[in-house]
C-alpha cells in the first residue's frame, strides 16, 4: 500500500512539471527508482547503507547525502576524508552538516 502511495505522489508531481525525490526509503528503492528523479539520503555512510542507493546512480540519477557523525565533523583519523573518497567514487553528492542543521558549518565532499 505504501508503495502505491509513493508512486501516486511521484506521478502527481510529474503531472505538475515538478521533480520529485525519494528520501531515506531504502527498503523500496528498487521498486520506486523508476518513478523518482533523484534520491536524498541521510547517513548512508554512517550506517553502511550506501550500496542500497546504487540503483539511482545506475539509472543516471543524482544522489544527495548528508552525514552528521562527529568523526566526520572532526575528521578524526581522516574519517571524513575516507568517507568523502568513497562518496566521490560512488558518485554521491555528500555534505557533512551539523545535526541541528543550524548552518554553523558545511563540509562538502566535492
C-alpha positions as CSV (number, residue, x, y, z in Angstrom):
1,X,0.0,0.0,0.0
2,X,2.8,2.4,0.9
3,X,4.5,1.7,-2.4
4,X,1.3,2.7,-4.3
5,X,1.1,6.0,-2.3
6,X,4.7,6.8,-3.2
7,X,4.0,6.1,-6.9
8,X,0.9,8.3,-6.8
9,X,2.9,11.1,-5.2
10,X,5.6,10.9,-7.9
11,X,3.1,10.7,-10.7
12,X,1.2,13.7,-9.4
13,X,4.4,15.8,-9.1
14,X,5.4,14.9,-12.6
15,X,1.9,15.9,-13.9
16,X,2.6,19.3,-12.5
17,X,6.0,19.6,-14.1
18,X,7.8,19.0,-10.8
19,X,10.8,16.8,-10.0
20,X,10.4,14.5,-7.0
21,X,13.0,13.0,-4.6
22,X,12.8,9.7,-2.8
23,X,14.1,10.4,0.8
24,X,15.6,7.8,3.1
25,X,13.3,5.0,1.8
26,X,16.0,2.3,1.3
27,X,13.6,-0.6,1.5
28,X,11.7,0.4,-1.6
29,X,14.4,1.8,-3.8
30,X,14.3,-0.9,-6.4
31,X,10.6,-0.6,-6.9
32,X,10.4,3.2,-6.7
33,X,13.5,4.4,-8.5
34,X,11.8,4.4,-11.9
35,X,9.2,6.9,-10.6
36,X,11.6,9.3,-8.8
37,X,14.0,11.8,-10.3
38,X,16.7,11.7,-7.6
39,X,17.4,10.5,-4.1
40,X,18.0,12.4,-0.8
41,X,19.5,10.3,2.0
42,X,20.9,10.9,5.5
43,X,23.8,9.0,6.9
44,X,24.2,6.1,4.5
45,X,27.9,6.1,5.1
46,X,27.5,6.2,8.9
47,X,25.1,3.2,8.7
48,X,26.9,1.4,5.8
49,X,23.8,1.5,3.6
50,X,25.0,3.5,0.6
51,X,25.1,0.4,-1.6
52,X,21.3,0.3,-1.4
53,X,21.0,3.7,-3.2
54,X,23.1,2.5,-6.1
55,X,20.1,1.9,-8.4
56,X,19.7,5.7,-8.7
57,X,23.3,6.0,-9.8
58,X,22.9,3.1,-12.2
59,X,19.9,5.0,-13.7
60,X,22.0,8.2,-14.1
61,X,20.1,9.9,-11.4
62,X,21.6,12.1,-8.6
63,X,22.0,11.0,-5.0
64,X,22.3,13.8,-2.4
65,X,23.5,12.6,1.0
66,X,24.0,14.3,4.4
67,X,26.2,13.0,7.1
68,X,26.2,14.2,10.8
69,X,28.6,11.8,12.5
70,X,31.0,13.6,14.8
71,X,34.0,11.7,13.5
72,X,33.2,13.2,10.0
73,X,32.8,16.7,11.5
74,X,36.2,16.5,13.3
75,X,37.8,14.5,10.5
76,X,39.1,12.2,13.3
77,X,41.9,10.0,11.9
78,X,41.0,11.1,8.5
79,X,37.5,9.6,8.7
80,X,35.8,12.4,6.7
81,X,38.5,12.2,4.1
82,X,38.0,8.5,3.7
83,X,34.2,8.8,3.7
84,X,34.4,11.6,1.0
85,X,36.6,9.4,-1.1
86,X,34.0,6.7,-1.0
87,X,31.2,9.2,-1.7
88,X,33.0,10.6,-4.7
89,X,33.8,7.1,-6.1
90,X,30.1,6.2,-5.7
91,X,29.1,9.5,-7.5
92,X,27.1,10.7,-4.4
93,X,26.9,14.4,-3.7
94,X,27.7,14.4,0.1
95,X,27.8,17.1,2.7
96,X,28.8,16.9,6.4
97,X,26.4,19.1,8.4
98,X,25.6,20.0,12.0
99,X,23.0,17.6,13.4
100,X,20.7,20.6,14.4
101,X,21.1,22.0,10.8
102,X,21.9,25.5,12.1
103,X,24.2,26.2,9.2
104,X,27.2,26.7,11.6
105,X,29.4,24.7,9.2
106,X,29.2,22.7,6.0
107,X,31.8,20.4,4.6
108,X,31.4,19.3,1.0
109,X,33.0,16.2,-0.4
110,X,33.4,17.9,-3.7
